[in-house]
Amino acid sequence: MQHIIATNQWLISGKRCTFITPKTHGFIIEIGYKVIDYMPEKTFQQYDNVIRACRKVFMAKNHDYGTAWRILRTSSITDQIYIKASRIRSIEEKGESKVDEGIRPEFIGMINYSVMALIQLELKSAEEPHMNAEVVGAKYDAFAAMARDLMADKNHDYGEAWRQMRISSLTDIILMKLLRIKQIEDNNGLTLMSEGLDANYLDIINYSAFALIMLDQQI
């Protein structure tokens, strides 16, 4: 008898699997499966762990420095993110870092600066920068949730394609997003048919989170 192969997708322990059934060996019918990818539950868990770690850093620095960043215009925050992305690319190309920090803190920094930028877009820069820590935390959570929802929507449409990307490619895309932001800022925030500043900052949060997930998997 010829092998008859039919496939169905099922979930096993949060993983999407392809069942191959039946495969005959004499009187024995072998039913097997192979894991083809992870369902979003794992992605959400990894994503949430990354954002939780970034928030912890953000709030610790808020404790030490307060909200002095509230005096910054969004263009200044964009430049800070650009510096971090450029340093990551430099380290990736040179293969080493003279300052023993690596690229992980830079991705964390880009997420946190992007949240700052989103807060500034909403509230505008302030001559009196003080903001209550509870309000800061609530704002952080609101924009982090917005980025998470965007990630979920794009993951639905594109699948887990980002898992096949190199971290260096994510770095390049972030730099491209920053150049777009700079151009929009030079146009006084006006666009004809492109996404605005907020959409690009949200994308930077998500691409940075993907990079951090990949870095965690290398440990």
C-alpha positions in Angstrom: 0.0 0.0 0.0 1.3 3.5 -0.8 1.9 5.9 2.0 -1.1 8.2 2.4 -0.2 11.5 4.0 -2.7 14.0 5.3 -1.9 17.0 7.4 -3.9 18.9 10.1 -2.8 21.6 12.4 -3.3 21.2 16.2 -2.0 22.7 19.3 0.3 20.8 21.7 1.5 22.6 24.8 1.0 26.0 23.1 2.8 25.0 19.9 1.2 24.7 16.4 2.0 21.2 15.1 1.4 19.5 11.8 0.1 15.9 12.1 1.1 13.4 9.5 -1.3 10.5 9.4 -1.4 7.7 8.6 1.9 6.3 7.5 1.7 2.5 7.1 4.5 0.1 7.9 2.9 -3.4 7.3 0.1 -3.6 9.9 1.4 -0.7 11.9 0.0 2.8 11.3 2.4 5.6 12.5 0.8 8.9 13.5 3.4 11.6 14.0 3.7 15.3 14.1 6.3 18.0 13.8 6.4 21.4 15.4 6.2 24.1 12.8 6.1 27.2 15.0 5.0 28.7 18.3 1.6 30.2 18.8 1.4 33.8 19.9 1.1 32.8 23.6 4.8 32.2 23.7 5.4 35.5 21.8 3.2 37.4 24.2 5.0 35.9 27.2 8.4 36.7 25.8 7.3 40.2 24.8 5.8 40.9 28.2 9.0 39.8 29.9 11.0 42.2 27.8 8.7 45.1 28.4 8.6 44.3 32.1 12.4 44.5 32.2 12.5 47.7 30.3 9.8 49.3 32.6 11.9 48.3 35.6 14.9 50.2 34.2 12.7 53.1 33.3 11.1 53.5 36.7 14.5 53.0 38.5 16.0 55.8 36.5 12.8 57.9 37.2 13.5 57.3 40.9 17.1 58.5 40.5 16.7 61.4 38.1 13.0 62.3 38.1 11.4 63.3 34.9 14.1 65.7 33.7 13.5 64.2 30.2 10.2 66.1 30.1 12.1 69.2 29.1 13.3 67.5 25.9 11.6 68.1 22.5 10.8 65.0 20.6 13.5 65.8 18.0 16.1 65.6 20.8 14.7 62.2 21.9 14.9 61.0 18.3 18.6 61.9 18.2 19.2 60.0 21.5 17.5 56.9 19.9 19.6 57.4 16.8 22.8 57.4 18.8 21.9 54.1 20.4 20.9 52.5 17.1 24.1 53.8 15.5 26.2 52.3 18.4 24.5 48.9 18.0 25.2 48.9 14.2 28.8 49.9 14.9 29.3 47.1 17.4 27.7 44.6 15.0 30.0 45.6 12.2 33.2 45.7 14.3 32.3 42.6 16.2 33.4 44.1 19.6 32.8 46.9 22.0 35.4 48.9 23.9 32.8 49.8 26.6 31.8 46.5 28.3 28.0 47.0 28.0 27.1 45.2 24.8 24.0 45.9 22.7 21.2 44.7 25.1 21.2 48.0 27.2 20.9 50.0 23.9 17.8 48.1 22.8 16.3 48.7 26.3 17.2 52.3 26.0 15.6 52.6 22.6 12.3 51.2 23.9 12.3 53.6 26.9 13.3 56.6 24.9 10.5 55.7 22.4 8.0 55.7 25.3 9.3 59.1 26.4 8.8 60.4 22.8 5.2 59.1 22.8 4.6 60.8 26.1 6.1 64.0 24.8 4.0 63.9 21.6 0.9 63.7 23.9 1.8 66.2 26.5 4.4 68.3 24.7 7.8 69.3 26.3 7.5 71.1 29.7 9.6 73.9 31.2 8.7 72.5 34.6 9.4 68.8 34.0 8.2 67.3 37.3 5.7 64.4 36.9 4.4 62.2 39.6 5.9 58.7 39.5 2.4 57.0 39.4 1.4 59.1 36.4 4.7 58.3 34.7 4.1 54.6 35.3 0.5 54.8 34.0 1.7 56.6 30.9 4.4 54.0 30.3 1.9 51.2 30.7 -0.6 52.8 28.3 1.9 53.2 25.5 3.5 49.8 26.1 0.0 48.3 25.8 -0.5 50.2 22.5 2.7 48.8 21.2 1.7 45.3 22.3 -1.6 45.6 20.5 0.1 46.7 17.3 2.6 43.8 17.6 -0.3 41.4 18.0 -2.1 42.8 14.9 1.0 42.6 12.8 1.9 39.1 14.1 -1.6 38.0 13.0 -1.0 39.3 9.5 2.7 38.4 9.0 3.0 35.4 11.3 6.2 35.0 13.2 8.3 36.1 10.2 10.4 38.4 12.4 11.9 35.2 14.1 13.6 34.4 10.8 15.3 37.8 10.7 18.8 38.7 11.9 19.2 41.1 14.8 21.4 43.3 12.4 18.4 43.6 10.1 16.2 44.8 13.0 18.9 47.4 13.7 18.8 48.6 10.1 15.0 48.8 10.1 15.1 50.8 13.3 17.7 53.2 11.7 15.4 53.5 8.7 12.5 54.4 11.0 14.6 57.0 12.7 15.5 58.6 9.4 11.8 58.7 8.5 11.1 60.3 11.9 13.8 62.9 11.3 12.3 63.8 7.9 8.8 64.1 9.3 10.1 66.3 12.1 11.9 68.5 9.4 8.5 68.7 7.7 7.0 70.0 11.0 5.2 66.7 11.5 3.2 66.9 8.3 2.8 63.8 6.0 0.9 63.4 2.8 0.2 59.7 3.0 2.7 58.2 5.4 2.2 57.1 9.0 2.9 59.8 11.6 5.6 60.0 14.3 3.7 57.9 16.8 3.5 54.9 14.5 7.2 55.0 13.9 8.1 55.2 17.6 5.7 52.2 18.2 7.5 50.2 15.5 10.8 51.0 17.1 9.5 49.7 20.4 8.4 46.4 18.8 11.5 45.9 16.7 13.7 46.5 19.7 11.6 44.1 21.7 12.1 41.4 19.0 15.8 42.0 19.2 15.8 41.6 23.0 13.8 38.3 22.7 16.4 37.0 20.2 19.2 38.1 22.5 17.6 36.3 25.4 17.4 33.1 23.4 21.1 33.2 22.8 21.9 33.2 26.5 
